[in-house]
């Protein structure tokens, strides 16, 4: 990934407000993927029974809308294995954040592909597993 995009922690923490859908509250059986811009505003949100389906749909919706994916991060409710991180990288998304813990394969893929991978995203804390420089800490 050639992008040099950096995100403020506040933009990442803002994503927590988009993590639960009405369908999830009702069923507790869905996953969510979203694209959030550098200011922490929701651009696209998709709910599906599969975390990989939600990721595919959020990326394709963003591409159809002509969004500059290099200026957004992907938020997910699911764990991030290598193939999901790879999907983000191929789409040009520089950062993937999840409320879950990523798989080791996802961490390794993120390191290789210059993607920042954030796990355990909470209201005021997160764990950065790869390419920490994409989160502004100054």
Secondary structure, DSSP 8 states (H G I E B T S, - for coil): ------EEHHHHHHGGGGS--HHHHHHS--EEEEEEETTS-EEEEEEESSHHHHHHHHHHHHHHTT--GGGEEEEESS---HHHHHHHHHHT--EEEESS---HHHHHHHHHHT-EEEES--SS--EEEE-GGGEE--
